[in-house]
Amino acid sequence: MREPHVATGPSLAVEVAGMRLQNPVLSASGCFGWGEEYARFWDLRRMGALVGKAVTPHARPGNPDVRIAETPAGMLNAIGLQNPGPAAFRETILPRVHSLGIPIWVNVSANSVQEYVDLCGMLSAEPGVSAIELNLSCPNVGRGRAEFCVAPDAVAETVSACRPVCRCPLIPKLSPNTTDIAALARAAESAGADAVSLINTLVGMAIDVDRRRPVLGNRTGGLSGPAVKPVALRMVYEVVGAVSIPVIGIGGIACWRDALEFLMAGATAVQVGTANFFNPMAIPEILDGLETWLRRNEIADVREIIGAARLEK
């Protein structure tokens, strides 16, 4: 007797830098903490991977208030990479999130090549760390950061220095505050990056006209949210055409349609950031929407639609 047919849903699994992810929807660094605040709303194990808040060489208190300002269709933030430092991360945070049983990507940020090397060597050796995301693009730390953001040779220098000590996939996160983000991606690839993620925030500003002062204590901050999505999508499309390594799309993704756009542009996976602030259910809703769309269109595997909108010459 034949076994009865059991209907199964479409496959959402993707592969990024040799890592098999159960789906292409990840959290974005800086907008999700380490996920524990969201665990009351949904099962964090549904994510493809947890990308946590940046870890810096030493504990950082962050920037002075005001740190966040709402903007039309988005927000400005100048948190300043507040974090407890690598020792506290290894001792208290990592053991908790590792117990989720999903890939953990650690975002690292520093002020020199050697600091990046030291962090990569230290944290990539930790059990439970699946990948290192090199934050080469945070615009609100201070002077010197721009060199990491916009210069291909500095990106190549940093990635090539980190590659020998990094024991897991190395994924530089690139800045949109440049005239040619594809050049940054090519530099990262040539230096040994396993994938790239983009974009980080755009540098922006708001002024309080009553106080006649900048709203943010840091004066400028990173603009994120739905307002940046068209820029992010265009840059992802460009970078996919410029490199052969996987691209993770970030920027203004708030619903399953947004995620589909990035996947169709060629991104292998996406990260959801600012949307988590105004909708703590954003990630599971995006996952549900992707699965429903695939089923409705009789597509058995999400990989069939990756790059579907590309018009290569």
N, C-alpha and C positions, 0 to 999 in steps of 0.2 A: 504494500500500500504506500502510495506517495505521501510524503509529509505535507500537511497543509501549508499553503503559501502564507508567509508572514510579511505584511507590508512594512517597509522601512522608509524612513524619510531620506531626503537628499543628504549627501555627505558634505559637511562643512570643513573637513580637515584640509589643512594646507601645510606646506613645508617652507620654513624660513631658515636659511643658513644651517641646514642639516637637522633642524629641530622640527619634529612633527607636532603641530598644534591642532587641537581638536576643532578649532574654528579660527577664523581670521580676525576676531574682534578682541582687542586688548585695551587695557586702561592706558592713559597717557600720564607720563611723569609730571608730578606737581599738581595734578588736579584730582588725585584719588587717594592721597596719603599713602598708606599701605593697605588700604581697602577695608580696614576694620570698622570704620564708621558706616560702611555700606552693607556690612554683613547682616545688619538687622532687617534690610529690605529684600535681599535676594542672596542666593547661594553663589558665592564668589567662584566656586569650582566650575561654573559654567563658562568662564572666560577662556580664551585661547592662551593668554598669559597675563600675569600681573606685572605691570611696569610701575615701579614705585617711585617715591619722591627722591630727589637727588641726594647723594651722599658726597660730602666734601672732605678734604683731608683733616679738618678739625671741626668741632661743633661750631655752628653759626647761629647767632641770635636773630639774624635777618635784618631787614631794613627798618627804619623808623616808620611809625604810622604817618599818614594813611597808606595802606598797602594795596587796597583793592578799590577800584572805581568802576561803576557800571557805565557802559557806553551803549549807543544804539546797536542792537544785535550783537552784543559782546561785552567784554570787560577788559580793563587794564589791570595788570597786577605787577607789583614790585615787592614780592615777598622777600627776595634776597637770599633764597636757598637756605632758609632756616632748617636746621637738622641737628641731631644730637652727635654727629660724627661717626666715624667707622667703628670704633670700639663698641659704642652703645648699639649701633645697628647690628653688629655681629652677635652680641651677647643677648639682646632682648628682642629685637624686631625680627631678624631673619628666622630664628627658631619658630616663632609664631606663624609667620606667613608660609614657611616651608611645609608646615603641616597641612596646608590646603591641598597639596598634591598636584598643583599645576605649575608650569614653568614660571620662575621668578627672574625677571630681568632687573638688574640694578643699574640705575642711572647714576653716573659719576660726573662731578664737576670740579675743576681745579683752576689754578691761576698760572700754572707753568707746565711744561711738558713733563718734567720730572715728577711733579705731583700726580699727574695723570698716570704715569707709569707705576708709581708706588701704589695708587689706589687699585689699578687694574690687577697688579700682581697679588695684592692682599685679598681683594674681594672675589676674584675669579677662582681662587683656591678654596673658597668656602663651600662645603656641601650645601646643595640647595640653590646655588646661583646658576641659572641656566644660560644667561647672556649678560654682557656688559653693554649698556647704552652710553656712549661717550657724549656727554653734553658739551658740544663745542659751540653752542649757540645761544646761551642764556644772555640776554641783553641788559640785565639789571644788576650785575654784580659790581662793575666798576671799570676803571680804565685798564686797558690791556685786553679786555674780553673781545673787543672788535677785531683784534688780530686773529683770534681763533675763528671768529665768525666768517670773515670775508676773504681770507687769503688762502688760495689752494695750496701753496707751498707750506703754510703753517698747519693746515689740515693733514697734509701728507706726512709732515714731520711728526705730528702727534700720534697719528695712527700707526706709522711704521715703528715708532718707539714703543708703543703699547703692545703691538702684535706679538712679539716674542714672549712677553710675560703673561699674556692673557690666555688662560687655560680653557676658555669657552668662546663662543661666537662673540665677535666685536662689532658693534653697530653704532657708528657715529650718527649723532642727531644734528642735522644741518640747519643753518640759519637762512631765512628768506631775505635778510637785510644785506643783499649783495646783488650785483648786476648780472651774475651768471651762476646760478645754483648748480647747473649741470657740471661746471668746471670743478666745483667743490666735490661733487659726487664722484667724478672721474678721479680726482686726486685721492679720495678716500679708498676707492676700489684699487687703484694702482699700489697703494700702500698696504693693502692686505685686509681691508674691511670685508666682513662676511655679508653685510647688508647695510643699507642706510635707512634712516627714518627722517621724515620731513613732512611739514615744516615746524620749527619752533615759532614763537610769537614774533610779530612785527613790532618794531619800536614805535610807541605812541605816547600821547600826552593829553592831559585834560587840565583846564584852568577854571578855578572858582572865580567867577566874575564879581561876586560880592566881596570876597576877601582879597581879590586881585593877586592871587597866588596860585601856583600849581596845586592841583588836588592831591597828587601823590607826594609822600614825604621824600621819595627818591627823585621827584620831578618827572622822570619818564618811567615807562613800564612796558610790559609786553601786552600787545593787543591780541586777544584770542576770541573764539566764539564764531557763530555763524557768519559774521561780517567778513572773516578772512577766508572762508571756504573757496570762493572762486580763485583767489590767488594761490592757495595751497593746491587746489586741484590742477591748475595749470603747471605749477612747478613739479608736481608728481609726474604728470604726463611727460614733461620735458626730461626729467631724470630717468624715467623708465626707458626712454629712447636713447639715453646716453651711456648707460651701464648695463652689465650683464648680471649683476648681483641683485637679490631681491630688494624691493623698495617697500617700506611701510609708510602708509599715508596718514597724515595728521593735519587737522586744521578745520574746525567748524563742523565736525561730524556730529549731528544731533539726532538723526533718525536713520532707518534702514535704507531709505533712498540715497541719502548722503553717502553711506558706506558703499552702496552699489556703484555710485559714480566713481569713487576712488578705485574700486576693484576693476571696473570696466576701463579705467584709465591705465591700468597695468599694475597697481599696487597688489602685492601678495597678501597683505594684511593691513588693518587700520587700527589706529588708537583713538579712543574717545576721551576727551579732556573736559573742556568747559561745560559741556552738556550735563555732566554729572552734578554740577552745582545747582542747576535749575530743574533737573529731573534725575533724582537718584536711581530711577529705574531705566535710565537710558540704555545701558549696555544690554540687559536682558531683552528689552523691547527691540533693539536693533537685531539681536540674534533671532528672535521670534519672527521679525519681519523678513529677514533674509531667507529663513527656511520656508516661510509661507510663499514668498515670491518665487523661489526655486521650484517648489512643488507645483504652484499654479502654472508655471511655464514649462513644466515637465523636464526640468534640468536635474539630472541625478547627482551632479558634482559641482560644487561652487567653483572649482578650478576651470570649468568650461567657460565661465564668464570673465575670468581675469584677462584684462587686455582686450575685451570684446569691442571697445569703442576706438581702438587705435587705428589710425589711417596711415599706415606706413607707406612711404614712397618706394 
